[in-house]
Amino acid sequence: MGKLQGRITQIVAEGDAGGGMVKAKVNGHMELISCVISDEGMKDKELLEDLVRAAVTQAIQKAKQAVAEETSKMAGGLGIGLPAGFQLPG
């Protein structure tokens, strides 16, 4: 279990929105670790809010998928079969 936690800590997933105007990175613990906004993205507050939300949501979805894949790999190595469609909470 400690090995899995170590692998999850290393996961970093990136999401972007607005053709790259906003880029967000989330770690395997679903914590936002960076958010980069281009100069163009700063011009429209409402658009920026939507882009940040979309980029963070995409990054979280990718991180959840990466954690699920890593968990499945680790469980497979232990000979533990996970049920089809099994998802981790979070």
Summary of the structure (lengths in Angstrom):
residues: 90
radius of gyration: 15.8
end to end distance: 17.4
largest distance: 53.2
contacts: 253
relative contact order: 0.19
helix: 51%
strand: 20%
